[in-house]
C-alpha cells in the first residue's frame, strides 16, 4: 500500500518559476518522473499568467513558435514540448 506524502506550498516569483522550469527541462531523464507534479503546476501557472497578460502563442507552418504580447513584442523560437501539448 502506497503512503500518501504531505503537500507543501512554496511561493515563487516569475523569475524563480522560470529558473525551476529550465532546471526541470534540462534534468536527467531519470529525474523527470519525480518532478512531474511540480512541472505540471509550473506549466499551469505560466499559462494562467500569459493569458492574464494577453500573450498569444501561434505555431507557425515551419514548426517554430511565435509569441506576441499586447505591447507588440514578438519572439520566434523553437517550442518546448510542453508548449505544443494542448496549445
Secondary structure, 3 states (H helix, E strand, C coil): CCCCCCCCCCCCCHHHHHHHHHHHHCCCHHHHHHHHHHHHHHHHHHHHHHHHCCCEEEECCCCEEEEECCCCCEEEEECCHHHHCCC
